[in-house]
Amino acid sequence: MTSTFSRLALAAGLAAGMAVAATAAAAETYRIEDQQAGKKAYNRFCAKCHGFNLKNPGTASFDLRKWPDGAHDRFVETVNKGKGDMPAWGDLLHPEEVEVIYIYIISHPDHKK
């Protein structure tokens, strides 16, 4: 009986540990300075169409809170070359600005909610 209880306790502990590790791995950590720089650049260049604080104003623009995880290269290409009604920003934004905007979006508390 004790060994069964011990195995169950061990299994539960391992499962909980794995869940915590998976959550930590999924939530990448970004430097606060990059998040702040991204918010500033986003507000300057993106918010007019995509909404301040990532709150889509109900326009035809994409709701960036739903930007897929792991789609970094697609984001950079879309920003630089444009897509649909979105203009290309590649001649106006430095690569570092595009990067911190991406970080702001992906790390925003409302992302994927």
ABEGO torsion letter per residue (X at the ends): XAAAAAAAAAAAAAAAAAAAAAAAAABBBBBAAAAAAAAAAAAAAAAAAAEBGGBBAGBABBBAAABBBGAAAAAAAAAAAEBEABBBAAAABBAAAAAAAAAAAAABAABGX
